[in-house]
Amino acid sequence: MTPNPSIEVPAKPLGQGRMMITTNRKRIFGDKIGFKSLSCAPVNELGVVYLFGVLHDTFDFIIESIQSGYPDCLARRKVGNNRWEEVRIEFEYDSRSFKAHGHDPSRVDVIICWTHNWKECPKRIEIIELSSLLGDAEQIDKEIQKKKTLSEWQLFAQQKRLEGLTFTEIAQLWKKQKYEGSPNKANAADAKKRRG
Protein backbone atom coordinates (compact mmCIF):
# COMPACT_ATOMS: atom_id res chain seq x y z
CA MET A 1 0.00 0.00 0.00
CA THR A 2 1.46 3.36 -1.01
CA PRO A 3 1.07 6.36 1.30
CA ASN A 4 -1.46 9.03 0.34
CA PRO A 5 0.64 12.02 -0.84
CA SER A 6 -2.12 14.48 0.09
CA ILE A 7 -1.75 13.66 3.81
CA GLU A 8 1.12 15.46 5.46
CA VAL A 9 2.52 13.64 8.49
CA PRO A 10 4.76 16.01 10.46
CA ALA A 11 6.53 14.80 13.57
CA LYS A 12 6.15 16.89 16.73
CA PRO A 13 8.59 16.51 19.64
CA LEU A 14 7.05 15.25 22.91
CA GLY A 15 10.20 15.35 25.01
CA GLN A 16 12.59 12.60 26.09
CA GLY A 17 13.22 11.67 22.45
CA ARG A 18 9.59 10.70 21.73
CA MET A 19 7.73 12.02 18.67
CA MET A 20 4.01 12.40 18.00
CA ILE A 21 2.74 11.84 14.46
CA THR A 22 -0.14 14.07 13.34
CA THR A 23 -2.12 14.21 10.12
CA ASN A 24 -3.93 17.08 8.45
CA ARG A 25 -7.26 15.32 8.37
CA LYS A 26 -10.60 16.97 9.02
CA ARG A 27 -12.30 16.67 12.38
CA ILE A 28 -15.25 14.35 12.86
CA PHE A 29 -18.37 15.74 14.57
CA GLY A 30 -21.28 14.02 16.28
CA ASP A 31 -24.95 14.78 15.72
CA LYS A 32 -26.11 18.29 16.62
CA ILE A 33 -27.33 18.42 20.20
CA GLY A 34 -26.96 22.11 21.07
CA PHE A 35 -26.62 21.41 24.79
CA LYS A 36 -25.17 24.32 26.76
CA SER A 37 -21.65 24.92 25.41
CA LEU A 38 -21.48 21.63 23.46
CA SER A 39 -22.98 21.95 19.98
CA CYS A 40 -22.36 18.35 18.84
CA ALA A 41 -22.60 14.98 20.53
CA PRO A 42 -19.32 13.42 21.72
CA VAL A 43 -17.50 11.13 19.29
CA ASN A 44 -14.80 10.03 21.73
CA GLU A 45 -13.90 9.74 25.42
CA LEU A 46 -12.71 13.35 25.65
CA GLY A 47 -16.18 14.55 24.64
CA VAL A 48 -17.67 12.38 27.42
CA VAL A 49 -15.23 13.88 29.97
CA TYR A 50 -16.15 17.41 28.87
CA LEU A 51 -19.89 16.74 29.00
CA PHE A 52 -19.57 15.20 32.47
CA GLY A 53 -17.67 18.31 33.57
CA VAL A 54 -20.55 20.45 32.37
CA LEU A 55 -23.12 18.22 34.10
CA HIS A 56 -21.38 17.02 37.28
CA ASP A 57 -23.72 19.13 39.47
CA THR A 58 -26.71 17.51 37.78
CA PHE A 59 -25.44 14.08 38.83
CA ASP A 60 -24.70 15.35 42.36
CA PHE A 61 -20.93 14.69 42.19
CA ILE A 62 -18.12 16.81 43.60
CA ILE A 63 -14.98 16.16 41.57
CA GLU A 64 -11.79 15.62 43.55
CA SER A 65 -9.43 14.83 40.66
CA ILE A 66 -9.31 13.85 37.00
CA GLN A 67 -6.26 12.10 35.58
CA SER A 68 -5.15 10.09 32.57
CA GLY A 69 -4.48 7.01 34.73
CA TYR A 70 -7.04 4.44 35.82
CA PRO A 71 -9.52 5.30 37.20
CA ASP A 72 -9.98 8.58 35.35
CA CYS A 73 -11.77 10.45 38.13
CA LEU A 74 -12.21 10.49 41.88
CA ALA A 75 -15.35 12.21 43.10
CA ARG A 76 -17.54 12.44 46.18
CA ARG A 77 -21.29 11.97 46.45
CA LYS A 78 -23.33 12.96 49.50
CA VAL A 79 -24.92 9.99 51.27
CA GLY A 80 -26.11 11.70 54.46
CA ASN A 81 -25.57 14.59 56.85
CA ASN A 82 -21.85 15.28 56.88
CA ARG A 83 -21.32 11.91 55.11
CA TRP A 84 -19.75 11.55 51.67
CA GLU A 85 -18.76 8.45 49.75
CA GLU A 86 -15.76 8.24 47.47
CA VAL A 87 -16.73 7.35 43.91
CA ARG A 88 -14.17 5.99 41.43
CA ILE A 89 -15.21 6.92 37.90
CA GLU A 90 -14.00 5.71 34.51
CA PHE A 91 -14.94 7.62 31.35
CA GLU A 92 -15.50 5.72 28.12
CA TYR A 93 -17.15 6.68 24.82
CA ASP A 94 -18.94 3.34 24.86
CA SER A 95 -19.11 1.17 27.96
CA ARG A 96 -17.67 -1.97 26.36
CA SER A 97 -14.38 -0.10 25.84
CA PHE A 98 -13.87 -0.56 29.59
CA LYS A 99 -13.39 -4.30 28.99
CA ALA A 100 -11.40 -3.77 25.78
CA HIS A 101 -8.96 -1.54 27.71
CA GLY A 102 -8.40 -4.36 30.22
CA HIS A 103 -9.51 -2.35 33.27
CA ASP A 104 -10.02 -4.10 36.61
CA PRO A 105 -13.77 -3.91 37.45
CA SER A 106 -13.07 -4.11 41.18
CA ARG A 107 -11.31 -0.72 41.07
CA VAL A 108 -14.22 1.37 39.70
CA ASP A 109 -17.71 2.29 40.95
CA VAL A 110 -19.16 4.16 37.97
CA ILE A 111 -18.64 4.16 34.21
CA ILE A 112 -19.75 7.37 32.53
CA CYS A 113 -20.21 6.85 28.81
CA TRP A 114 -22.04 8.21 25.79
CA THR A 115 -23.38 4.78 24.79
CA HIS A 116 -23.94 1.80 27.10
CA ASN A 117 -23.32 -1.33 25.02
CA TRP A 118 -21.61 -3.72 27.47
CA LYS A 119 -24.33 -6.24 28.30
CA GLU A 120 -22.02 -8.30 30.56
CA CYS A 121 -21.09 -5.30 32.72
CA PRO A 122 -20.87 -6.36 36.39
CA LYS A 123 -24.04 -5.32 38.26
CA ARG A 124 -22.06 -3.56 41.00
CA ILE A 125 -20.76 -0.99 38.46
CA GLU A 126 -23.17 1.89 38.01
CA ILE A 127 -23.51 3.06 34.39
CA ILE A 128 -24.41 6.64 33.52
CA GLU A 129 -25.22 6.73 29.81
CA LEU A 130 -25.19 10.41 28.90
CA SER A 131 -26.90 10.02 25.51
CA SER A 132 -30.05 8.59 27.10
CA LEU A 133 -30.18 11.19 29.88
CA LEU A 134 -29.37 14.39 28.01
CA GLY A 135 -32.95 15.70 27.71
CA ASP A 136 -33.60 15.11 31.41
CA ALA A 137 -30.19 16.55 32.31
CA GLU A 138 -30.99 19.77 30.43
CA GLN A 139 -34.24 20.23 32.36
CA ILE A 140 -32.60 19.34 35.67
CA ASP A 141 -29.72 21.71 34.95
CA LYS A 142 -32.19 24.57 34.35
CA GLU A 143 -33.77 23.86 37.75
CA ILE A 144 -30.37 23.91 39.44
CA GLN A 145 -29.43 27.21 37.78
CA LYS A 146 -32.70 28.87 38.87
CA LYS A 147 -32.15 28.20 42.56
CA LYS A 148 -29.19 28.63 44.84
CA THR A 149 -30.67 26.06 47.24
CA LEU A 150 -30.97 22.38 46.43
CA SER A 151 -33.35 21.82 43.55
CA GLU A 152 -36.25 19.39 43.66
CA TRP A 153 -34.11 17.04 41.54
CA GLN A 154 -31.11 17.22 43.90
CA LEU A 155 -33.28 16.53 46.96
CA PHE A 156 -34.96 13.63 45.17
CA ALA A 157 -31.61 12.20 43.98
CA GLN A 158 -30.01 12.50 47.42
CA GLN A 159 -32.92 10.72 49.07
CA LYS A 160 -32.88 7.90 46.52
CA ARG A 161 -29.09 7.52 46.83
CA LEU A 162 -29.56 7.09 50.58
CA GLU A 163 -32.06 4.34 49.73
CA GLY A 164 -29.30 2.64 47.71
CA LEU A 165 -30.57 3.29 44.17
CA THR A 166 -28.20 3.77 41.23
CA PHE A 167 -28.27 6.97 39.20
CA THR A 168 -29.97 5.15 36.32
CA GLU A 169 -32.73 3.92 38.65
CA ILE A 170 -33.10 7.42 40.12
CA ALA A 171 -33.32 8.97 36.64
CA GLN A 172 -36.00 6.47 35.62
CA LEU A 173 -38.05 7.18 38.76
CA TRP A 174 -37.64 10.92 38.25
CA LYS A 175 -38.77 10.68 34.64
CA LYS A 176 -41.78 8.59 35.63
CA GLN A 177 -42.72 11.02 38.39
CA LYS A 178 -42.24 14.13 36.23
CA TYR A 179 -43.52 12.98 32.86
CA GLU A 180 -46.25 10.52 33.73
CA GLY A 181 -47.80 13.06 36.05
CA SER A 182 -48.80 13.27 39.64
CA PRO A 183 -51.30 10.88 41.25
CA ASN A 184 -54.02 13.52 40.75
CA LYS A 185 -53.38 13.60 36.99
CA ALA A 186 -53.34 9.80 36.87
CA ASN A 187 -56.64 9.61 38.77
CA ALA A 188 -58.19 12.19 36.43
CA ALA A 189 -57.02 10.20 33.39
CA ASP A 190 -58.47 6.97 34.87
CA ALA A 191 -61.78 8.71 35.55
CA LYS A 192 -61.85 10.06 32.00
CA LYS A 193 -61.29 6.53 30.61
CA ARG A 194 -64.13 5.14 32.71
CA ARG A 195 -66.50 7.82 31.42
CA GLY A 196 -65.84 6.66 27.91
VENUR-V114875 format. One record per backbone hydrogen bond with DSSP energy under -0.5 kcal/mol. NH is the residue of the N-H (numbers start at 1). CO is the residue of the C=O. If there is no record, write none. Layout:
nh=[NH | NH]
co=[CO | CO]
This chain:
nh=[5 | 7 | 8 | 12 | 14 | 15 | 18 | 20 | 22 | 24 | 25 | 30 | 33 | 34 | 35 | 36 | 38 | 39 | 41 | 48 | 49 | 50 | 51 | 52 | 53 | 54 | 55 | 56 | 58 | 59 | 60 | 61 | 62 | 63 | 64 | 65 | 67 | 73 | 74 | 75 | 76 | 77 | 79 | 80 | 83 | 85 | 87 | 89 | 89 | 90 | 92 | 95 | 97 | 98 | 100 | 101 | 102 | 103 | 105 | 107 | 108 | 109 | 110 | 111 | 112 | 112 | 113 | 113 | 114 | 114 | 115 | 117 | 119 | 121 | 125 | 126 | 126 | 128 | 129 | 130 | 130 | 131 | 132 | 133 | 133 | 134 | 137 | 138 | 139 | 140 | 141 | 142 | 143 | 144 | 145 | 146 | 147 | 155 | 156 | 157 | 158 | 159 | 160 | 161 | 162 | 163 | 164 | 165 | 170 | 171 | 172 | 173 | 174 | 175 | 176 | 177 | 178 | 179 | 180 | 180 | 186 | 187 | 188 | 189 | 190 | 191 | 192 | 193 | 194 | 195 | 196 | 196]
co=[3 | 4 | 6 | 20 | 18 | 18 | 15 | 12 | 10 | 8 | 23 | 41 | 39 | 39 | 38 | 34 | 35 | 37 | 31 | 44 | 45 | 46 | 47 | 48 | 49 | 50 | 51 | 52 | 55 | 55 | 57 | 56 | 76 | 61 | 74 | 74 | 72 | 89 | 65 | 87 | 62 | 85 | 83 | 83 | 80 | 77 | 75 | 73 | 87 | 110 | 112 | 115 | 94 | 95 | 96 | 97 | 99 | 98 | 103 | 104 | 105 | 88 | 88 | 126 | 90 | 110 | 111 | 128 | 92 | 93 | 93 | 115 | 117 | 118 | 122 | 109 | 124 | 111 | 127 | 113 | 128 | 114 | 129 | 129 | 130 | 130 | 133 | 134 | 135 | 136 | 137 | 138 | 139 | 140 | 141 | 142 | 143 | 151 | 152 | 153 | 154 | 155 | 156 | 157 | 158 | 159 | 161 | 160 | 166 | 167 | 168 | 169 | 170 | 171 | 172 | 173 | 174 | 175 | 175 | 176 | 182 | 183 | 184 | 185 | 186 | 187 | 188 | 189 | 190 | 191 | 192 | 193]
